[in-house]
Amino acid sequence: MRKQKKTFNDKRVHRHFESKTTCSTGLIGPPQPIVAIVGDDVILPSHLEPATDAADMPVDWMRPDLDHSLVHQRYKGQEVVTRQNPSYVGRTSLFTDKLKHGNVSLKLSEVKLSDEGGYRLELVVGAASFPVLNVSKSSSGVVLECESKGWYPEPELFWLDAEGKLLSAGAPETVRGPDGLYTVSSRVTVEKSHSNSFTCRVQQLSINQSREMTIHIQNDFFIDTPTAVSNCLAAHIVISFAVVFLCLGIAFFVYKWRQNKLGNFSSHFVM
């Protein structure tokens, strides 16, 4: 029995492509529609410009013209199939070894006529917004608050003094919004220094993004704080005690001197 070779109709499937990203990083797609042969595999090319590590970024390939529009989804470094259009299950994949170089192209296997249509890539990448600083007073000193929104992946936040040394602060608070982006905030209590300059820095090293804001606090702002008043009061108390002891010492010295003087004077009149 001779095996028959299966052939496909020479029908071309056109794919129109558009991309969407959440920040200024560019998503570059093909300049013209992609044409494929039914039964073949095809690649919908797309990459980040400049090259950015996309291994941990949420990636959604969509067919906006379909009610069940999700073609392929990657979330938290894993492929997600629970929401995928059944027609595409087992036929889509990303080049996972190239994601770290910003390659987010989609491979579509065994092309069908029903695959024809427009494809859209939605990619959430770091927005890297500048921090916003607020200043207030507390019983222990001056309180600095820092907040930065629109980050992805999750960033880190820390405080620096004028010499670039880390300031002791509590763990920052991080909240992820419905858009998948992170808001990070932190507060630190500072005391008067020779420069009174403090910096809030937010960074995400995996996407090579860093934003910072520096604030200079006037000396007068520290004067009325309870800490400054307490320190000043303590200094006055110490000085006052020192003056009192000094006066007592002088008085005792004068007293002894006069006693000795009177003793010597009396001895001259002893008969």
C-alpha positions as CSV (number, residue, x, y, z in Angstrom):
1,M,0.0,0.0,0.0
2,R,1.5,3.3,-1.0
3,K,1.2,6.1,1.5
4,Q,-0.3,9.3,0.1
5,K,1.3,12.6,0.7
6,K,-1.0,15.2,2.2
7,T,-1.0,18.5,0.5
8,F,-2.4,21.9,1.4
9,N,-4.2,24.3,-0.8
10,D,-1.9,27.1,-1.9
11,K,-3.9,29.7,0.0
12,R,-2.1,32.7,1.6
13,V,-3.0,33.9,5.0
14,H,-2.4,37.6,5.7
15,R,-1.7,38.9,9.1
16,H,-1.8,42.6,10.0
17,F,0.2,43.5,13.0
18,E,0.1,46.3,15.6
19,S,1.8,46.7,18.9
20,K,1.1,48.5,22.2
21,T,3.4,49.2,25.1
22,T,2.9,51.1,28.4
23,C,6.0,53.4,28.1
24,S,8.4,55.1,25.8
25,T,10.3,51.9,25.1
26,G,9.6,51.1,21.4
27,L,7.9,47.9,20.3
28,I,9.1,47.3,16.7
29,G,7.0,45.1,14.4
30,P,7.1,44.2,10.7
31,P,6.7,47.2,8.3
32,Q,4.2,45.2,6.2
33,P,1.6,42.5,6.7
34,I,2.9,39.0,7.1
35,V,1.9,36.4,4.5
36,A,1.9,32.7,5.2
37,I,0.9,29.4,3.5
38,V,-1.8,27.2,5.1
39,G,-0.1,24.4,7.0
40,D,3.2,26.2,7.4
41,D,4.7,27.7,10.5
42,V,5.0,31.5,10.6
43,I,6.7,34.0,12.9
44,L,5.2,37.4,13.8
45,P,8.3,39.4,14.5
46,S,8.5,41.9,17.3
47,H,11.3,43.3,19.5
48,L,11.9,46.0,22.0
49,E,14.0,49.0,21.0
50,P,16.2,49.6,22.8
51,A,16.8,46.0,23.7
52,T,15.2,45.3,27.1
53,D,14.9,42.1,29.1
54,A,11.3,40.9,28.7
55,A,11.7,37.6,30.4
56,D,9.5,38.7,33.4
57,M,7.2,41.0,31.6
58,P,3.5,40.2,31.0
59,V,3.1,39.5,27.2
60,D,-0.3,39.3,25.5
61,W,-0.8,38.5,21.9
62,M,-4.3,39.3,20.8
63,R,-6.8,39.0,18.0
64,P,-9.0,42.1,18.5
65,D,-11.5,40.9,15.8
66,L,-12.4,37.8,17.9
67,D,-14.7,37.7,20.9
68,H,-12.2,35.3,22.5
69,S,-9.3,37.5,21.6
70,L,-6.3,36.1,23.6
71,V,-3.9,34.2,21.2
72,H,-1.0,33.8,23.6
73,Q,-0.2,34.9,27.1
74,R,2.9,34.9,29.3
75,Y,2.7,36.1,32.9
76,K,5.3,36.0,35.7
77,G,7.6,34.0,33.5
78,Q,5.1,31.3,32.7
79,E,2.9,30.5,29.7
80,V,-0.8,30.8,30.6
81,V,-3.3,28.7,28.6
82,T,-6.5,29.1,30.8
83,R,-7.7,32.1,28.9
84,Q,-6.3,31.3,25.5
85,N,-8.5,31.0,22.4
86,P,-9.1,27.2,21.9
87,S,-8.2,27.5,18.2
88,Y,-4.6,28.5,19.2
89,V,-3.9,26.1,22.0
90,G,-0.7,24.1,21.3
91,R,0.1,26.2,18.2
92,T,1.7,29.3,19.7
93,S,5.0,29.9,21.4
94,L,7.6,32.6,22.2
95,F,11.3,32.3,21.9
96,T,12.0,32.1,25.6
97,D,15.8,32.1,25.2
98,K,15.6,35.4,23.3
99,L,13.2,37.2,25.6
100,K,16.1,38.6,27.7
101,H,17.3,40.4,24.5
102,G,13.9,42.0,24.0
103,N,12.7,39.5,21.3
104,V,8.9,39.0,21.9
105,S,8.1,37.5,18.5
106,L,5.3,34.9,18.3
107,K,5.6,31.6,16.4
108,L,2.4,30.3,15.1
109,S,2.4,26.6,13.9
110,E,0.3,24.9,11.3
111,V,-1.3,28.0,10.0
112,K,-5.1,27.8,9.3
113,L,-7.3,29.9,7.1
114,S,-9.1,31.1,10.3
115,D,-5.8,32.6,11.5
116,E,-6.1,35.4,9.0
117,G,-6.7,38.8,10.7
118,G,-5.1,41.5,12.7
119,Y,-2.8,40.7,15.6
120,R,-1.9,43.0,18.4
121,L,0.9,42.6,21.0
122,E,0.4,44.2,24.4
123,L,3.5,44.4,26.6
124,V,3.7,45.9,30.0
125,V,7.2,47.4,30.6
126,G,8.7,49.8,33.1
127,A,7.4,53.3,32.9
128,A,10.1,54.6,35.3
129,S,8.3,57.7,36.7
130,F,10.2,60.3,38.8
131,P,9.7,60.1,42.6
132,V,7.6,62.7,44.4
133,L,8.9,64.0,47.7
134,N,6.9,65.4,50.7
135,V,8.3,66.9,53.9
136,S,6.7,67.1,57.3
137,K,7.7,67.3,61.0
138,S,7.3,64.8,63.7
139,S,8.3,64.4,67.4
140,S,11.6,62.7,66.4
141,G,12.7,65.0,63.5
142,V,11.8,65.8,59.9
143,V,9.9,63.1,58.0
144,L,10.6,62.6,54.3
145,E,8.1,60.7,52.2
146,C,8.8,59.4,48.7
147,E,6.4,57.9,46.1
148,S,7.0,56.7,42.5
149,K,4.3,55.2,40.2
150,G,4.1,53.3,37.0
151,W,6.9,50.8,37.4
152,Y,7.4,47.3,35.9
153,P,8.9,45.0,37.0
154,E,8.7,45.7,40.7
155,P,11.4,48.3,41.6
156,E,13.5,48.9,44.7
157,L,13.6,52.2,46.7
158,F,16.3,53.5,49.0
159,W,17.4,56.7,50.6
160,L,20.8,58.4,50.4
161,D,22.5,61.2,52.3
162,A,24.7,63.9,50.6
163,E,27.7,61.6,50.6
164,G,25.8,58.8,48.9
165,K,25.5,56.6,52.0
166,L,22.4,54.6,52.7
167,L,20.0,56.0,55.3
168,S,18.3,53.7,57.7
169,A,14.6,53.4,56.7
170,G,11.9,50.8,57.0
171,A,11.0,48.5,54.2
172,P,9.2,50.3,51.3
173,E,5.6,49.7,50.6
174,T,4.8,48.3,47.1
175,V,1.3,48.1,45.6
176,R,0.5,46.6,42.2
177,G,-2.4,48.3,40.4
178,P,-5.0,46.8,38.0
179,D,-2.9,47.9,35.1
180,G,-0.1,45.6,36.3
181,L,2.2,48.5,37.2
182,Y,3.8,49.0,40.6
183,T,3.6,52.0,43.0
184,V,6.4,52.1,45.6
185,S,6.6,54.4,48.6
186,S,8.8,54.9,51.7
187,R,9.4,57.3,54.5
188,V,12.4,58.1,56.6
189,T,13.1,60.4,59.6
190,V,16.2,62.6,59.3
191,E,18.0,64.9,61.6
192,K,19.9,68.1,60.9
193,S,23.3,67.5,59.2
194,H,26.0,69.7,57.7
195,S,24.4,69.6,54.2
196,N,20.7,68.7,54.9
197,S,20.5,67.1,51.4
198,F,18.7,63.8,51.0
199,T,17.9,61.7,47.9
200,C,15.2,59.2,47.2
201,R,16.3,56.7,44.5
202,V,14.0,54.2,42.7
203,Q,15.5,51.7,40.3
204,Q,14.8,48.5,38.3
205,L,18.1,47.0,37.2
206,S,16.6,44.4,34.9
207,I,15.3,47.1,32.6
208,N,18.3,49.4,33.3
209,Q,16.0,52.2,34.7
210,S,16.8,54.5,37.6
211,R,15.0,57.7,38.8
212,E,15.9,59.9,41.8
213,M,14.9,63.1,43.4
214,T,17.0,65.2,45.9
215,I,15.8,67.6,48.4
216,H,17.6,70.2,50.5
217,I,16.1,71.2,53.8
218,Q,16.8,74.6,55.3
219,N,18.3,74.8,58.8
220,D,15.4,76.8,60.0
221,F,13.1,73.9,59.3
222,F,14.8,71.8,62.0
223,I,14.8,74.5,64.7
224,D,11.2,74.1,65.8
225,T,11.2,70.3,65.8
226,P,10.8,68.7,69.2
227,T,14.1,66.9,68.8
228,A,15.9,70.1,68.2
229,V,14.2,71.7,71.2
230,S,15.0,68.7,73.4
231,N,18.7,68.8,72.3
232,C,18.9,72.5,72.9
233,L,17.2,72.1,76.4
234,A,19.6,69.3,77.3
235,A,22.6,71.5,76.3
236,H,21.2,74.3,78.4
237,I,20.8,72.0,81.4
238,V,24.3,70.7,81.1
239,I,25.7,74.2,80.8
240,S,23.7,75.4,83.7
241,F,24.9,72.6,85.9
242,A,28.5,73.3,84.9
243,V,28.1,77.0,85.8
244,V,26.5,76.1,89.1
245,F,29.3,73.7,90.0
246,L,31.9,76.3,88.9
247,C,30.3,78.9,91.1
248,L,30.1,76.5,94.0
249,G,33.8,75.7,93.5
250,I,34.8,79.3,93.4
251,A,32.7,80.1,96.4
252,F,34.3,77.2,98.3
253,F,37.7,78.3,97.3
254,V,37.0,81.9,98.4
255,Y,35.6,80.6,101.7
256,K,38.7,78.5,102.4
257,W,41.0,81.3,101.5
258,R,39.2,83.7,103.8
259,Q,39.2,81.1,106.6
260,N,43.0,80.7,106.2
261,K,43.4,84.5,106.0
262,L,41.4,85.0,109.2
263,G,43.3,82.2,111.0
264,N,46.7,83.8,110.1
265,F,45.5,87.2,111.2
266,S,44.3,85.9,114.6
267,S,47.6,84.2,115.3
268,H,49.4,87.6,115.2
269,F,47.4,88.8,118.2
270,V,48.0,85.8,120.5
271,M,49.9,87.0,123.6
